[in-house]
Amino acid sequence: MGMGPYTTFMDGEAFRGGMMEMGEEFGEIPPHWMTYVQVEDCDTTVAKAQDLGAKVMYPANDLPEVGRFAVLQDPQGAVFSVITLLNANP
């Protein structure tokens, strides 16, 4: 992914999560777990979330061979990601 080692968590052949080391490029962001919500269309979801008061923390971007994701913050301050996977696993 271009940001150092990335560990994947699998359930058989199905991807269930990943983990990476947070280096200096993350600045003051503390280590944390990021929750991802799988959505049908990342861009449509981001637009709808904004309409409902969410703030875009990281705009929709493509992850080669993975899909498209964005980081949002809800009106109460919770941060989470949405992702549309290229090859969605059940």
C-alpha positions in Angstrom: 0.0 0.0 0.0 3.0 2.2 -0.1 3.1 2.9 3.6 5.2 0.0 5.0 4.3 -3.5 6.0 0.6 -4.4 6.0 -0.8 -7.4 7.9 -4.0 -8.9 6.6 -6.5 -10.9 8.6 -8.2 -13.7 6.7 -11.1 -16.0 7.3 -10.2 -18.8 4.8 -10.0 -16.9 1.5 -12.1 -13.9 2.7 -10.3 -10.8 3.8 -11.6 -9.5 7.1 -9.2 -6.8 8.2 -5.7 -5.4 8.1 -3.2 -3.7 10.3 -0.3 -1.4 9.6 2.3 0.4 11.7 1.7 4.1 12.0 4.9 6.0 11.1 6.0 9.6 11.3 3.8 10.4 8.3 0.7 10.1 10.6 1.9 13.1 12.7 0.0 13.5 15.9 -2.7 10.8 15.2 -2.5 8.3 18.0 -2.4 4.5 17.3 -6.0 3.3 16.9 -8.3 0.7 15.3 -10.3 2.1 12.3 -13.8 0.7 11.7 -14.7 0.2 8.1 -18.3 -0.1 6.9 -18.7 -1.9 3.5 -20.9 0.1 1.2 -22.2 -0.4 -2.3 -20.9 2.9 -3.6 -18.3 4.9 -1.7 -18.8 8.2 -3.5 -22.6 8.1 -3.1 -22.3 7.2 0.6 -19.8 10.1 1.2 -22.2 12.6 -0.5 -25.2 11.3 1.5 -23.2 11.4 4.8 -22.2 15.0 4.1 -25.8 15.9 3.4 -26.6 14.4 6.9 -23.9 16.4 8.6 -20.8 14.3 8.4 -17.4 15.8 7.8 -15.0 14.2 5.3 -11.7 13.6 7.1 -10.0 11.9 4.1 -11.7 12.1 0.7 -12.7 9.0 -1.4 -9.6 7.4 -2.9 -8.8 4.2 -4.7 -6.7 1.5 -3.1 -5.2 -0.5 -5.9 -6.5 -4.1 -6.0 -8.7 -3.4 -2.9 -11.4 -0.8 -3.7 -12.4 2.7 -2.9 -12.6 4.2 0.6 -13.0 7.5 2.5 -12.8 8.5 6.2 -15.7 10.3 7.7 -16.6 12.0 11.0 -20.2 11.9 12.2 -21.8 15.0 13.8 -21.1 13.6 17.3 -17.3 13.3 16.5 -17.0 9.5 15.8 -14.5 8.7 13.0 -15.0 5.7 10.7 -14.3 4.7 7.2 -16.6 3.5 4.3 -15.2 1.2 1.7 -16.4 -0.3 -1.6 -14.4 -3.5 -2.2 -13.5 -4.6 -5.8 -14.2 -8.2 -4.8 -16.7 -8.1 -2.0 -16.6 -11.0 0.4 -19.7 -12.2 2.2 
